[in-house]
Amino acid sequence: MKEDLGAGYTTARRWEAALVGSLLGLAALAWFATAQLSSPGMRFGLLTREAPMSSMPGGGSLSMPMLALFLLTWIVMMVAMMFPAVVPVVVTFDRWVRRTDRSRLATALFSGGYLFVWSSIGLVFYAATVYLEPLIPPGMASVRWGAALLVLAGVYQLTPLKTRCLKKCRSPLAFVAEHATLLRRGGLGPAKVGAVHGLYCLGCCWALTVVLVLLGMMSLAWMAAVAGLIFLEKVLPGGSRVPVVVAALLIGTGGVLLVLPQTLPAVS
């Protein structure tokens, strides 16, 4: 009996190690793909005005080729940035799958539902970028627009909604238990619960994603900085205090650029 329990425990640990390795492996591949795609012509930042979308092939309109290219790069970016931080909740969900003797396909559905939310929001960012970029005045005025968005993103870090969403992201066991009824229904239940977690993640991280679009989408340095902040606040002990630090940084930087937009070259 003890041998059976020991063998089962060992098998479970190996499976979890393989699951974590798969998620981190996909993230690593996505970082590699981003590095390959991250040519100067592919980088884009509304605040820094690096490679404006209107200057890209098919840019400046809701063209299908440009939309497909944007979504492809967006999904690759989200896998690279989000998968390391989502490991705890996927592992927790998979433990529930094993304890309830459900198909491992449920874990894939959960992860797919999560990624679907972040893939879909790429459509919103694309449409907003296409329509808003031509309205942004050139020169120092564009810097002030971006600075105002930095301040807005910083203020959001201090809101109750941000705190609630971050708490959900930092409590994977409580999250899975909260949605156990929906999970037991089977079918697409795991995908729906994954999408719910994706929405909480979106509520937690959308402002940081806006910051990334402002400073340099497809820029490895800015992606790494934002991904690091997301990982810190979601996974590491004391991460619930990270938003306060981020808020101070964003509000401070945005405030300086609102008053002294000419200082941007020194910080971009």
N, C-alpha and C positions, 0 to 999 in steps of 0.2 A: 504493500500500500504506500509506504513512504517512498519507495523507488518510483512508483507511478506518479506520485505528487512531484517528486524531484524532476522527473523527466518532463512532466507537463510544464513546470516552472521554467525549465531550461528552454523548452521549445517556445514558450511565450516570450521569453527574453530575447531569443534569437529573432523571432518575428518582429518584435518591436524595434530591435536594432536595424533590421532590414527595412522596416517602414521609415524610420528616421533617416536612414541612409538614402532611401529613394527620394524623400522630400528634399533633403539637402543636396543630393546629386542633381535633381531637376533644377534646383536653384543655381547650382554651380554652372550647369549647362546654359541656363538663361543668362547668367553673368557673362559667360564666354560669348554667347550669341550677341549680347548687347555690345561687348567690346568690338566684335566684328562689324556691327552695324553703326557703331558710334564714330562715323566719319564727320568732319566739320560740316558737310552739307546736310547731315541728318540731325544734328543737334538743334534744339529749339528752345528759346527762352523768351517769354513775353517781356520780362523786365530787362534782361540783358540785350534783347533784340538780336540774339544770335540766331542766324538762319531763320528769318521770319517765314511762316508757313506760306505766305502769299508768293514767296520767291521760289518755292519748291515746285517740281513738276506737278501740274494739276492742282496746285495750292490756290487758296483764296476762294474755293467753292466746294460744295458738297459732292465732289466727283467720286465715283465708285473706286477707281484705282487708288486715289489718295486716301480714301476712307479705309480701304483694305490694308494699305501699307501702314497707316496710323494704328489700326487695331492690332495688326501683327506685332508691331514694335511695342505697343502698349501692353499686350498680354505677356510678351517676353519680359518686359520690365516688371510687371506685377508678380510674376513667378519668381523672378530674381529677388525682389525686395520683400515680398510678403511671406513666401513659403517658410523661411527660417523662423519667423515669428509665430507661424500658425502650427508649428510642430506639436506644442503641448496639447492643444485642443484636438488635433487629429489622433494623437496617441491615446488620449483619454476616451475619445469616441470609439476607437478601435478596441479598447479594453471592454467597453460596454458590448460591442458586437460579439466578442469572444465569450463573454460571460452569459450572454443570452442565446448563444449558439446560432447566430445569424450568419448569413453569407458575407464573406469578406468584400463582396461587391458593394455592400452598404458603405464601407469606408471610402471607396472610390466615388460613390454617388455624393457623399458628404463633401469630399474635397472638390468635386466638380461643381456642386451648388455654390460653394464658397467662391471658386474662381469665376463662375458665371456672373456673379454680382460685380466683381471688379472688372471683368471684361465689358459688361454692359455699360458701366459708368464711363468707359472710354469713349462711347458714343457721345455722351454729354459733353465731355471735355473737348472732343473734336469739334462738335457743332458750336460750342461756346467760343472756341479759339478762332474758328473760321469767321464767325460773325462779329466778334468783338475786336479782333486785331485791326481791321481797317478803321475802327472808330477811335483807336488810341492815337493821340497826336504824337508827332515825332519829337525828338529832343528831350529836354528836361521834363516836359509835361508827361511824357510816357513813363519816366522814372517815378514821378509823383503818383501816377496811377498804380504802378506796381507797388510802391511804398505803402499806399493806402491798403492794398490787399494784404501785404505783409502784416500790417497792424491788425487788420480784421482776423487774419489767421491766428495771430498771437492772442487776441481777445478770446477767440473761440476755445483756446486751450484751458481757459478758466471757467467755462460755462458748466452748468449741471449736466447738460447733455453729453459733453465730452467725458465728464467724470463717470457718468452712468455707463456709457459705452465701453470705456476703458476697464471698468470693474467687471463687466461681462467678459471681456477678452482675457482678463487676468484670472478668471475663475472658471476654467474649463470643466471641472467636475460638476460645479453647480449649474453650469449652462446645460450640460448633457442631461442632468437629472431633471431640470426644469422642463425639458422638451421630450421626456421619456414617453409620454402618452402619444405624441405624434409619431415618434420613432417606432412604437409597437404596432402601428397600423401597417407597416411594411410599405411595399410599392415604392413610390417616390418620396416617402417620408424622410429618409436620410438626406436626399438632395434638398428638400425644403428646409430642413434644419441647418444644413450647410449654408444655404442662402441666407437664413436668418442670422447665422453667425457672421456671414459676409457683410450684412447690413450693419451689424454692431461694429464690425471692423471698419466699415466705411464711415460710420458716425464718429469713430475714434480718430481716423487718419485722413479724412478728406482734406482738411486744412493743410496738412503737411504735403499732400499730393499737389495742392494748388501752389504751394511754395516751390515744389520741384518744377512745375510747369513754368513758373515765373523765372526761375533761376537757370534752368538748363535741363530739359528733358533729353534723355539719351547722353547726358554728361555723366561719366562714370563717377567723378568726384562728388557731384551733388547727389546722385543716386545713392552712393555709399553713405553719405552723411544722413540723408533722410531715412534710409533703411536702418542705419544704426540707431537712430532715435526711436524708430518704431519698435525695434527689437528690445531696446533698453526699457521702454515704458511698458511693454506687454509681457516680457518674460523675466527680467532680472528682478531680484529683491529690491524694494525701494523704488521700483519703476513708476509707481503712482505719483511720485513727486517730480518726475521728469517734465510733465506738461507745464509746471510752474516755471521751470528754468527755460524751457522753450518759449513760453509766453514772453518772458522778460527779454529774451534774445530777439524775438521777432518784433515785438513792440518797440524795443530800443532801436533796432536797425531801421525799421520802417519810419520811426519818428525822425531819425537823423536824415534819412533820404528825403522825407517830406520837406524838411527845412533846408537841407544842403544836398540837392540831387546831384550836384557836380562831383560829390565824393564817391559815386558808384564805381568808377574804374578802379578805385583802391580796394574795394571789397568784393568785386565780381570775379 
